[in-house]
Amino acid sequence: MKINIGSKNEVKVGALKDAVKFYPALERAKIFSMAVETSAKAQPATLEETIRGARERATNAFLDCDLSFGLEDGLMKVDAARTGYMNVTACVIYDGANYYLGLSAAFEYPPKIIRLIFHEGLDVNQAFFEAGLTKKEKIGSAEGAVSVLTNGRWRRANTLKQAIVASLVALENKEMYEIP
């Protein structure tokens, strides 16, 4: 089996490799990463845009493979959150005919980060660097902003794997998800 992932980000690729180890049908798959274009902004600001970015990544990576995966991090409006927004990861799997969607657990960024994103137009990497919360300019290609906020208890790879496993639920159980 051949799987493509629509990203060259090593954290995303590594999370996919780790997640598929637990699936007998996928554990021996060869995984290839590729850079793909999406219409999503560098920092998706809505759940819809985040899902669209993941879907476009999966669609655009579906080249000479059995499955393709698209992963996208973004913000979603949550009125009950202190800042009004939470971060979530979307994973979309495409098999050439059907799409399978999964989301990760969500968490909130500090108000200063949300202000930098919405008022200064920064992405999360830039906002965390600008705010002095990290010395890494590309924290999303390393342990992730969530690791900074949880003192290393929760890493970006964990969030990515949650979304991947969530998207595999409907793929692994296709017969239960048939719509009459």
C-alpha positions as CSV (number, residue, x, y, z in Angstrom):
1,M,0.0,0.0,0.0
2,K,1.2,3.5,-0.8
3,I,0.1,6.5,1.2
4,N,0.8,10.1,0.3
5,I,0.7,13.0,2.8
6,G,0.2,16.5,1.6
7,S,3.0,18.1,3.6
8,K,6.7,18.2,4.0
9,N,6.5,19.1,7.7
10,E,8.4,16.3,9.4
11,V,6.1,16.5,12.5
12,K,3.1,15.7,10.4
13,V,4.9,12.9,8.5
14,G,6.2,11.4,11.7
15,A,2.7,11.6,13.4
16,L,1.2,9.7,10.4
17,K,3.9,7.1,10.5
18,D,3.3,6.6,14.2
19,A,-0.5,6.4,13.9
20,V,-0.7,3.8,11.1
21,K,1.5,1.4,13.1
22,F,-1.7,0.4,15.0
23,Y,-3.7,-0.5,11.9
24,P,-2.9,-3.9,10.4
25,A,-4.0,-2.8,6.9
26,L,-1.8,0.2,7.0
27,E,1.2,-0.7,9.2
28,R,3.4,-1.8,6.2
29,A,2.4,1.1,4.0
30,K,5.0,3.1,2.3
31,I,4.5,6.8,3.2
32,F,5.5,9.6,0.9
33,S,5.4,13.3,1.7
34,M,4.8,16.0,-0.9
35,A,4.4,19.8,-0.8
36,V,0.9,20.7,-2.1
37,E,-1.0,24.0,-2.5
38,T,-4.2,24.9,-0.7
39,S,-6.5,27.9,-0.7
40,A,-6.2,28.0,3.1
41,K,-4.3,31.0,4.6
42,A,-1.1,30.4,6.5
43,Q,-3.2,30.7,9.6
44,P,-6.7,29.3,9.1
45,A,-9.1,31.4,11.2
46,T,-12.3,29.2,11.0
47,L,-13.1,25.5,11.4
48,E,-14.4,25.5,7.8
49,E,-11.1,26.9,6.4
50,T,-9.1,24.4,8.5
51,I,-11.1,21.5,7.2
52,R,-11.0,22.9,3.6
53,G,-7.2,23.1,3.9
54,A,-6.9,19.5,5.1
55,R,-9.3,18.3,2.3
56,E,-7.3,20.2,-0.4
57,R,-4.1,18.8,1.0
58,A,-5.5,15.2,0.8
59,T,-7.0,15.8,-2.7
60,N,-3.9,17.4,-4.1
61,A,-1.7,14.6,-2.7
62,F,-3.7,11.8,-4.3
63,L,-1.3,10.9,-7.0
64,D,-0.4,7.3,-7.7
65,C,-1.4,6.1,-4.2
66,D,-4.0,4.1,-2.4
67,L,-4.8,6.8,0.3
68,S,-3.8,10.4,0.8
69,F,-3.8,12.4,4.0
70,G,-4.2,16.1,4.6
71,L,-3.5,17.7,8.0
72,E,-4.3,21.3,8.8
73,D,-4.1,23.3,12.1
74,G,-6.3,26.3,12.6
75,L,-8.6,28.3,14.8
76,M,-12.3,27.8,15.3
77,K,-14.8,30.2,16.8
78,V,-15.9,29.0,20.3
79,D,-18.0,31.6,22.1
80,A,-17.5,29.9,25.5
81,A,-13.7,30.2,25.2
82,R,-12.0,33.2,27.0
83,T,-10.6,34.5,23.7
84,G,-13.5,33.3,21.6
85,Y,-11.2,30.9,19.7
86,M,-9.7,27.5,20.1
87,N,-7.0,25.7,18.0
88,V,-7.9,22.4,16.4
89,T,-6.3,20.0,13.9
90,A,-8.3,18.5,11.0
91,C,-7.2,15.4,9.2
92,V,-8.9,14.3,5.9
93,I,-8.2,11.0,4.3
94,Y,-9.0,10.6,0.6
95,D,-9.3,7.2,-1.1
96,G,-10.0,8.5,-4.6
97,A,-13.8,8.3,-4.1
98,N,-14.5,9.2,-0.4
99,Y,-13.3,11.6,2.2
100,Y,-12.9,10.7,5.9
101,L,-12.7,13.6,8.4
102,G,-11.3,13.6,12.0
103,L,-10.6,16.4,14.4
104,S,-8.3,16.6,17.4
105,A,-9.0,17.9,20.9
106,A,-9.0,21.7,20.9
107,F,-7.2,24.1,23.2
108,E,-7.1,27.8,23.6
109,Y,-4.2,30.2,22.9
110,P,-3.5,33.1,25.3
111,P,-5.2,36.4,24.5
112,K,-1.9,38.0,23.4
113,I,-1.4,35.3,20.8
114,I,-5.0,35.7,19.4
115,R,-4.4,39.5,19.2
116,L,-1.2,39.0,17.2
117,I,-2.9,36.5,14.9
118,F,-6.0,38.7,14.2
119,H,-4.6,42.2,14.5
120,E,-1.1,41.8,13.3
121,G,-1.8,39.0,10.7
122,L,0.8,36.6,12.2
123,D,0.6,32.9,12.1
124,V,1.0,30.8,15.3
125,N,4.7,30.3,14.7
126,Q,5.3,34.0,14.3
127,A,3.0,35.0,17.2
128,F,4.7,32.7,19.7
129,F,8.1,33.9,18.5
130,E,7.0,37.6,18.6
131,A,5.5,37.2,22.1
132,G,8.8,35.7,23.3
133,L,7.2,32.4,24.2
134,T,9.7,30.5,22.1
135,K,13.1,31.1,20.5
136,K,12.2,28.8,17.6
137,E,10.8,30.6,14.6
138,K,9.0,27.5,13.4
139,I,7.6,26.0,16.6
140,G,5.0,24.1,14.5
141,S,7.8,22.2,12.8
142,A,9.1,21.1,16.2
143,E,7.2,20.4,19.4
144,G,4.4,22.8,18.7
145,A,2.9,25.8,20.5
146,V,0.8,23.4,22.6
147,S,4.0,22.0,24.1
148,V,5.0,25.5,25.2
149,L,1.6,26.0,26.9
150,T,1.6,22.6,28.6
151,N,5.3,22.6,29.6
152,G,6.0,19.7,27.4
153,R,3.1,17.5,28.6
154,W,1.3,17.6,25.2
155,R,3.2,17.9,21.9
156,R,1.9,18.8,18.5
157,A,2.5,15.3,17.3
158,N,-0.1,14.1,19.9
159,T,-2.7,16.5,18.4
160,L,-1.9,15.4,14.9
161,K,-2.2,11.7,15.9
162,Q,-5.6,12.4,17.5
163,A,-6.9,13.8,14.3
164,I,-5.4,11.0,12.2
165,V,-7.0,8.3,14.4
166,A,-10.3,10.2,14.4
167,S,-10.3,10.2,10.6
168,L,-9.5,6.5,10.4
169,V,-12.7,5.6,12.4
170,A,-15.0,5.9,9.4
171,L,-12.4,4.4,7.0
172,E,-11.8,1.4,9.2
173,N,-15.5,0.9,9.7
174,K,-16.8,1.8,6.2
175,E,-19.9,-0.5,6.5
176,M,-21.2,1.3,9.5
177,Y,-20.8,4.7,7.8
178,E,-22.7,3.9,4.6
179,I,-25.4,6.5,4.0
180,P,-28.6,4.9,2.7
